[in-house]
Amino acid sequence: MCINVSADAVRGKRHEKNGTPCQDRYSVYRVGNVICAALCDGAGSCGFSHLGAEAVSREVAKAIALRYFDFIDMHSADAALRIAEISKNALRGIDYPPEELACTLVFAATDGVRYFCGNIGDGRIFLSESKACLLLDSRNGLSSNETYFITDNDARYNIEILKGAVEESFMFLLATDGAGNLLFDNRERKPAPAVEIIHGWCKTMDGCALERVLHENLESLFSEATEDDVSIVLIYR
């Protein structure tokens, strides 16, 4: 069974009203049996953060896919440093100050046996196998309206890294805060039932049908519940 990816990003109501683009960007890169997806959420206060999100997601997904087994063997602190460096380098070709390109980052990579994933900021990563769990929670700053960005000078210290093994059937769900907050039950501190429902879609639908249903749900149910951009990336087998 091969590993597949389905993803979509929908512009939130707030951005539609003020005429700004969707600030969520994702990239997927495959090398042999390894696949990596990276999802970034540009800072709402920065006018060009969608450019930073696009560049960072592209370069991080590519670098991890190409050197997946090196990252698997790295100490987590070394891996975090390397990812921060890759992200910083990704912004050098963009003709805007780094502070205008601020974005969060979630990523996951797997070869179907093990996985390597990470998060900085207010996104979330879920894993659904026999049941759903939250792999990496949102990581905010000291105040309720503050978060960490991969573009921060001290980003290496705020990246959380996790490694593990996967079962025969699995689904990684990467989400920015717009969708991630709706997929997590804060009171019970566990994934909302929707995570396992989405995993069921992965088991029963072909790729085209899954992407259509994912888009329809993001555009209707998710967008009705928040004014933020909503984005989901699924890696599944």
C-alpha positions in Angstrom: 0.0 0.0 0.0 1.4 3.4 -1.0 1.5 6.5 1.1 -0.8 9.3 -0.2 -1.4 12.9 0.5 -4.4 15.1 0.3 -4.5 18.8 1.3 -6.4 22.0 0.9 -6.3 25.6 2.2 -9.3 27.9 2.3 -9.2 31.7 2.8 -10.9 32.8 5.9 -13.8 35.3 6.1 -11.6 38.0 7.7 -9.2 37.9 4.8 -12.0 37.9 2.3 -13.4 41.1 3.9 -10.1 43.0 3.9 -8.9 41.6 0.5 -5.8 39.8 1.8 -4.8 36.4 0.4 -4.9 33.2 2.4 -1.8 33.2 4.5 -1.7 29.4 4.9 0.7 27.6 2.6 1.6 23.9 2.3 4.2 21.9 0.3 4.7 18.1 -0.3 7.9 16.4 -1.4 8.4 12.8 -2.1 11.7 10.9 -2.5 11.4 7.2 -3.0 9.3 5.7 -0.2 9.7 8.9 1.9 7.1 11.7 1.8 7.2 14.9 3.7 4.5 17.6 4.1 5.1 21.1 5.6 2.3 23.5 6.5 2.9 27.2 7.5 0.5 29.9 8.7 1.6 33.4 7.9 1.3 36.0 10.7 -1.9 38.0 10.3 -0.2 41.2 11.3 2.4 40.9 8.5 1.5 42.0 5.0 3.8 39.5 3.2 3.7 36.6 5.6 2.1 34.4 2.9 5.3 34.7 0.9 7.3 33.5 3.9 4.9 30.7 4.5 5.2 29.5 0.9 9.0 29.6 0.9 9.5 27.9 4.3 7.0 25.2 3.6 8.6 24.4 0.3 12.2 24.3 1.5 11.5 22.4 4.7 9.4 19.7 3.0 12.2 19.3 0.3 15.1 19.2 2.8 13.5 16.7 5.2 12.4 14.4 2.3 15.9 14.4 0.8 17.6 13.8 4.2 14.9 11.9 6.0 17.1 9.2 7.4 19.7 11.7 8.6 16.9 13.6 10.5 15.6 10.4 12.0 19.1 9.7 13.4 19.7 13.3 14.6 19.4 14.4 18.2 16.2 16.5 18.4 18.1 19.7 19.3 20.3 19.3 16.3 17.3 18.6 14.0 15.6 21.7 15.4 18.6 23.8 14.7 18.9 22.5 11.1 15.2 23.2 10.4 15.5 26.7 11.8 18.5 27.2 9.5 16.7 25.9 6.4 13.8 28.2 7.2 16.0 31.2 7.6 17.8 30.5 4.3 14.4 30.1 2.5 13.6 33.7 3.2 16.8 35.2 1.8 15.6 35.4 -1.7 12.5 37.4 -0.8 12.9 41.1 -1.0 11.1 42.0 2.2 12.3 42.3 5.8 12.2 38.9 7.7 9.8 40.4 10.3 7.3 40.9 7.4 7.5 37.2 6.5 6.8 35.6 9.9 5.0 32.3 9.9 4.4 29.2 12.0 5.4 25.7 10.9 4.1 22.1 11.3 5.7 19.2 9.3 5.5 15.4 9.2 7.6 12.9 7.2 7.3 9.1 7.0 8.7 6.2 5.1 5.8 4.0 6.1 7.8 2.5 9.0 8.8 5.4 11.1 7.9 9.1 11.3 9.6 12.4 12.0 7.5 15.4 12.8 7.7 18.9 14.4 5.9 22.0 15.3 6.5 25.6 16.2 3.6 27.9 16.8 -0.1 27.3 17.1 -0.7 24.5 14.6 -1.4 20.9 15.6 -0.5 17.4 14.4 -2.8 14.5 14.9 -2.1 10.8 14.3 -5.0 8.3 13.7 -4.3 4.6 13.6 -6.5 2.3 15.6 -7.6 5.5 17.4 -6.8 9.2 17.1 -4.3 11.0 19.3 -2.7 14.4 19.4 0.9 14.0 18.5 2.0 17.7 18.8 0.0 20.4 20.4 0.0 24.1 19.7 2.9 26.0 21.3 2.1 29.6 22.1 4.1 32.3 23.7 3.8 33.8 27.2 0.5 35.6 26.6 -2.7 34.2 25.1 -2.5 36.2 21.9 1.2 35.4 21.2 2.7 32.5 19.4 6.2 31.3 18.2 7.3 31.7 14.6 9.9 29.8 12.7 11.2 33.2 11.6 12.1 34.2 15.2 15.8 34.5 16.0 15.4 31.9 18.8 13.2 29.6 16.7 15.5 26.6 17.3 14.6 26.6 21.0 10.9 26.6 20.3 10.6 23.8 17.8 9.2 20.6 19.2 10.4 17.4 17.5 8.9 13.9 17.7 9.8 10.6 16.2 8.1 7.2 16.3 6.8 4.2 14.4 3.6 3.8 12.4 1.1 1.0 12.1 0.0 -0.6 8.8 -2.9 1.9 8.4 -2.3 5.5 9.6 -3.2 9.1 8.9 -1.2 12.1 9.9 -3.4 15.3 10.0 -1.5 18.6 10.0 -3.6 21.7 10.7 -3.0 25.4 11.2 -4.8 27.0 14.2 -7.9 27.8 12.2 -8.8 24.2 11.6 -6.7 22.7 14.4 -8.6 24.5 17.1 -11.9 23.0 15.7 -10.4 19.5 15.6 -9.4 19.4 19.3 -11.6 19.1 22.3 -10.0 21.5 24.8 -12.3 20.4 27.7 -11.4 16.7 27.3 -7.9 17.4 26.0 -8.3 15.0 23.1 -9.0 15.0 19.4 -12.5 15.8 18.3 -14.5 12.9 16.7 -13.9 14.6 13.3 -10.3 13.4 13.2 -11.4 9.7 13.1 -14.2 10.6 10.7 -11.5 12.1 8.3 -9.4 9.0 8.7 -12.5 7.0 7.6 -12.6 9.1 4.5 -9.0 8.2 3.8 -9.8 4.5 4.1 -12.8 4.5 1.8 -12.4 7.2 -0.8 -10.0 7.6 -3.8 -7.8 10.6 -3.9 -10.1 12.8 -6.1 -13.1 12.1 -3.9 -11.2 12.8 -0.7 -9.9 16.1 -1.9 -13.3 17.2 -3.0 -14.9 16.3 0.3 -12.1 17.9 2.2 -12.5 21.1 0.3 -16.2 21.1 0.7 -15.9 20.7 4.5 -13.2 23.3 4.9 -15.2 25.8 2.8 -18.5 25.2 4.6 -18.3 23.7 8.1 -14.9 24.9 9.1 -15.2 28.3 7.6 -18.6 28.8 9.2 -17.0 28.2 12.6 -14.0 30.6 12.4 -13.0 33.7 10.5 -9.4 32.4 10.2 -7.9 30.6 7.2 -8.4 26.9 7.5 -5.9 24.4 6.2 -5.5 20.6 6.5 -2.8 18.3 5.1 -3.4 14.5 5.3 -0.6 11.9 4.9 -2.2 8.4 5.0 -1.9 4.8 4.1 
